[in-house]
Amino acid sequence: MFTEKEIDNKNMNNIDVFFGYAAFTPLYKSPLINNDLYGFYEDFTMGSIKDIDIPINIDKDKTVRIWSSKNNTQEYLNFLYFCYKLPNEISVIFVNEYDEYVYSAGALNYKEVKELLKYEHKITKEEKDRYKNEWIKLVNGNSEIRLFKNGKIISTNYDYLDKYIDKYYDKII
């Protein structure tokens, strides 16, 4: 967990979660964020995820608001992991719903937080179950790498990228 923001009028029942170091700054600097900040970053894109059990130190009574992107493999995988692990009520702001070209919550300016808050939505039980199942499917596949393809996370092996590397390598030479 990163350094928590000291807030005078803190909402003790809520916590804002972000994935990656860069997202800390816009959330920390925004005067609109009056919750504790919780940073979590694991790289679930490569290697085995079969036996991963990383504790998340968030009280079960807190409502969790997650800042993520469906355009960023690492952020989205962290989001899926949180949906899988947390019994808490969760809401999410997918920053790419605000701007389709924003690949990460870390690419935001703190002045954009006000606009982004309009995109927050509570995750229903059905949605949470769907995200949990998406995580479980990835764990069961337990491939070498996970990446986005056509807007979805796919599990594959390292050889999958060879054709792309060869294609661009030939153009450079």
Helices and strands as residue ranges (DSSP letters): E 14-19, G 21-23, H 24-29, E 36-40, E 63-68, H 73-85, E 90-94, H 95-98, G 105-107, G 110-112, H 113-116, G 117-119, E 121-122, H 125-141, E 145-149, E 152-156, G 158-161, H 162-172
